[in-house]
Amino acid sequence: TSAEGYLRDKARYQRTKRELSFLPFYEILHSDASKWLEQIKAGLAASTCVYAADHGLTFWLDQLKYYLDTFYLRFHREDHIRFVRFAYSLILEKDLNHRIVHKACSLIKSLINEEILNRKHLTLEWRPLYKLYTEIAYERNERNLDVSVVKDVAFTVKEFFPLSATGEILSEIRPYVDVWNDYAMERFIGLFAAFVPLKMSIDEHNKYGAALWFDELWYFYNLVEMNSSWECRIQCIFSAISEYCPGYIDWTPKHTIIFSKLLRTLNLSVRDGKISVGDGTGMGSETAGAEWIVWMLGGPNDSAEKHLSRVIRCIESFLHPLHDGLHTVTLQSFLAALVSEMVRRVRIERVRKKTKRKVPEWMRLTDKQIESFVSMLLPSVIYSAFSTVETSLPSCILRYLAFLAPNLVLPRVLDLVYPSLSTTTEPNRLKQSLECLVEICVPLIRDNGEFEYCNYNTCKRQWITEFQGSSLVCNKTAVTHRTLKTSAKMSTESVEVKRAHKAREPLRRHALVLLDALVSAIDINDVVKLSLAFRIIATFFTLFPIVDCSNAPNNQQYGILNEEEKSLCALTATIPRIITKLLDRVLTLISQLATAVPKDSTTCLDSICDVSGDVGFGSEDEILVNIRIQSTFRSLLNNSSPAIVQLVAEQIYHFAKTTPMENAVAADALCVLVQECTYASPERYFPLYLNHVMENLNDLSWEEKKHLEMLDAATMWYIFLGMVLFSVPSEIILKYREECVEIHKRAISVTCRNAYKAACWSLTNILTTLTEVYPLSEQDRQFTTCRPLDKSLSVRNWANPVAKDIVKMKWHIPDDEELRFAERLIEEFVYKEIHELQSPEKLDKKSIKRSLYIVEKLLFCVGKRLPNFTGPTISLAETDVPITARVLSAMPPGMKSELRHFFGSERTIKHLKFQSFHSEYCSY
């Protein structure tokens, strides 16, 4: 499937969701959506005509909200305008219950999109909403409406007020102006911010907008000093007018006042923290201040940039780790808001086609101005990265900066990471450095020299050369050594340079060197470092294909490779060694987790035999380690060449075959590896593991173990190992269907709770695989990595972006054979338990719990495929309006009738389940 349906339909509707068009049943869903919309419109009309405001109107308002959540604004402009007017009229209706008004408020906020609808298409009267708000905010709120909800509606719809509304609203609220009365001024500014429209063109502002009020508000802003009740709201208004109409107001003469006030809102302290600059009343307005600053930048005048530079230099020392205090989080929030708004502005000006013309051409940011902004903030952000106040803000800021100017940020981050990998005196430094590294992985791997930069930073040292000779990166090939010797000489410091005669060296080669170093840093004694290392390794494995391309320079087809590509191809020769080392580290880690700690005379702590808790328990750190291991190997095996997959899978197979596990945490970790290997190469490794498990289970005296509540460690291990094997494609499951039924019969028939729970987990995976519709995106990636070197050079595909409109997806759609086998599994394992539950007096408590657990788990995953009950629908409320909800299709054409054929007999499983549970309840 592709986005063809979205591209075809998007011109017909206000706004649709692209992702829905990738579904294999999009055409059916498209038809259902049109019918659902007509049903909603008819229901709303009927509810209004018969005045069914209790249940009918509530029901159809909810249905419209569900429609918007599912399909967004998938209707014509005329319907869009009618829906907005209808919701607005409900809000203003005096006789409606407050619940319906709140639903209408939520609905209108979902309907409003100012990029699609504007004042030219729709105008709304401001005065009724103004009266409603003042009544509930400043008078008796007899209708029990939420003030904040109605205020949000005013902020949402105020841009649809007529142009003349500004003067009329000012006439209403100006009597509240009294600079010596905080309550009156707070009311004036609050009403102004909520109701006065700000989105206008320059000509409209001159006639109807800011020309009527700007001088007045600036006078108030300049007059007041650190007044918490309304000063920050004026700042928000100025920030909004700067964004909505860039360039309309010349802020240059006012920069000194603006930046001085913004600096005071940061509540910085002087004289060893004894005195604060500011009284703290402006705290929380740093976000609006940051947005205001960003939209003042640009154009030929650099006054705003100079003032911002002074502010950053002033706060830089306060971000040093030695000066951490109450101001640290405020300053980090200020920097985060600055960078986030800068990224948003760059996206508006350069990426989004619909907003590229929003900013006048003379005021748009140039590359030089963006790089100046990044250079200005970078030292302060690096200081804050090592703050003792641990937050995720510094690393997120570095991520945004790296996307804005990778030529400036990436070398500085590398200068933080490499020394941290080898330091032994500052262990916390490594954690903070890795947090920064994980955020810049994408720009690092995309840095292939495609873009030329006049200004760029260089690393302080030649880290690749140094790590090549260290113990972290050893045994490099001679080709790699010769290639790396051609790199530039070591620089003494990281500085911004301009070199016209020498091109900048791309930095993506560092990914392989860092990958090797991070594998060496895997250590079970430091779970935080271990988790971060696995997270970065998994990210690297996802972003670039794990393929050895070292022979590419010798291929005549690639005779035009540049020096950077040749060097990178040479470095990929280390990939097999890195993967082997990763495997050794992970298997050693699992062996360390498997160390037995006696719990009592018969069991060990966290044993898979222990039935006192759930299977797979462990501490939070151990669970986190298992999750990281699974994500790492899933990324590795889904994005590797067949040679790498075989290297990994063979070593794991021999380890699992010779190393039975008793510790639950270690068993989970090893089972995860087995599961990923069998999924990556099911034709080869699924039968190997299955034969190994079946042989060992056959050697056990199974009949003697059926009634034991706690099985021995060997039996439990082979049950667990057998249950994780079936997370494979449906073709493999069908090929080995008899073995599948046999092994699950054994596991589910025992009394041991851990065993039958594991069997239910496996059967749930199998039934989901057989009956559900799901994407098969891994096949495309495996096809790319499986191509020979003369057909595809993977180093040219590192972190390639994907065009959303041309990407294609493959889907698994259940066929007849899969559905028949799913029905067989249901009959084999569920019918039996339901029939036993029909005579609960013959069962003990544990048997009833076991049967209920099996029925619930197995039916839950196929419940959507079972026919509905055929009995009459019970109405919960009396209303004259039809309130039948429409059920959307969730299956491709032709699949529905097949499911009814397989699961739709006279006595369906739903009826059997209902009758058995009813008889069980009555027996008690």
PyMOL commands that set and color helices and strands:
alter all, ss='L'
color gray80, all
select helices_A, chain A and resi 4-9+19-22+26-49+56-71+77-92+98-111+127-138+147-160+165-176+182-195+202-207+210-212+214-223+231-244+252-265+286-296+303-319+321-323+327-351+353-355+361-363+367-385+393-404+406-422+427-439+441-446+463-469+478-484+510-520+527-543+552-554+556-558+563-593+620-638+642-658+664-680+682-699+702-705+713-726+730-735+737-749+753-771+777-786+794-797+816-837+840-842+845-860+863-865+895-903+909-923
alter helices_A, ss='H'
color red, helices_A
select strands_A, chain A and resi 268-270+275-277+455-457+496-498+774-775+811-812
alter strands_A, ss='S'
color yellow, strands_A
deselect
rebuild
show_as cartoon
